[in-house]
């Protein structure tokens, strides 16, 4: 059974902030139009892209196009910034949890992985790679 405490050999890491909320949508164009009409600043993506990001203060609102739409199951995900993505991945594994993805460097400038909590809510642990990359989220 997973414990509340990390294993003795788990690297130190800090949970820093919620970076973004990501919402799945069956109609990406309509969703982009909605947020743009309300004054959200688009930073990445667009109607022809699978991911679109808008600035929300110091964080982000992301939209992901999905064709397998179920309003209850496809609510989205919460993205939490940590000091070390790989250390958090190891902590998940060491505590008996099974992430749905491996740590990956994304085109938009973050290293991340996904895991679902026991209730099925998807969490993404992430860290910016570099703000000088093309299309990187600042």
N, C-alpha and C positions, 0 to 999 in steps of 0.2 A: 504494500500500500504506500502511495506517495506520502512523504513527510512534509511538514511545514518548514523544516530546516534543510539547507543545502548540505550535500555530502561534504565531508572534510576536505576532499580533493577538488571541490568545485572552485573554479577561478572566481575571484571577486568581481562583482559587477554592480552597477547602479541602475535602478529603474528610474528614468529621468522625466518622462512626460508622455501625455497622449499627443501623438503627432497628427493623427487624422482619423476621420470616420469615413468609411468607404461604403457606398450604397450601390446595390445591384439594381439595374433597370432594364426592362424589356424594350424601351424606346429611348435610346441614347440621345437622339436629336431633340426630342421633346424635353428631356431632362436638362440637357445643356442649355436649350433656349429658356427654360424656366429660371435656372440659376443666373444666367447672363442678364435676363430681364430684371432681376432683382439687384443687379449691381455687383455680383460676384466676379472677381478678377480671375480669368482663365490663365493658368500657368503652363499647362501641358495637355496634349491630346487634341480632341475635336471629334466631329461627327464620324469621321472615317477611322477612328482609333478605338481600340478596346478599352482604354483607360483615359479619363479626363480628370485633371486636378484643378481645383479652385483654391485661392488663398482665403483663409478664414482667420484673421488675426495673425498669430504666429503659427497656426496649424493649417490643416487642409481638409477640404471636402472632396473626396474622390468619387467618381461615377464609373462603374464597370458595366458594360453591355453584357447582358445574358439572354440566351434564348430559352433556357430552362427556368422559367419564371414561376415561382411559388411564393406568394406574398409573405407567408409565415416562415418558410425555410430560407428564403433568399433575402433576408433583411440587410446583410452586408457584413462588415468587419470593423473592429477597432484596431488602430495601429498604435503601438506603444513603443516609444524610443527607449532603448537601453544603451548602456555604455559599451557592451560587447555582445553582438548577436551570436557569435559562436559559443561564448560562455553560457548564454541563456539557453541555446539549443542543447548543450551538454547537460545543463541543470534539468531541463525537461526530461531528457533520456535517463539521467541518473535517478530521477524520481519516479520512473515508470510510466511516463506519459509518452504518447506517440504523435509527434508532429506530422502534419500532412505533407509538408515539403521540407527539403533540405535548405540550409542557408544558401542564398543566391544573390549575386550582384545584378541589380535591375538596370535597365536602360535609362530610367529616370533618376538614377543617382543614389539609390539606397541599397544596402544589404539587408535581407529580410528572410524570415521563414514564417509559416502559418501553423497554428495549432488550434484545436477546438477545445473549449472547456467542457466539463461533464454535461452541461445542459445543451451543448451543441453550438454555442456562440463562438464564432471564429475570431481569433486574436492573431495579429501579425506583430512580431517583435522585429524592430528595424533600427537602423542607424544610417545617417547620411554618409555616403562614401566621400564625396567631394563636391563643393559648389562650383568648381570650374569645369565640370563635365558638360557637354552639350545636353540640353534638355533636363539637366539636374534640377531637382526641387531644392530651392535654397534652404 
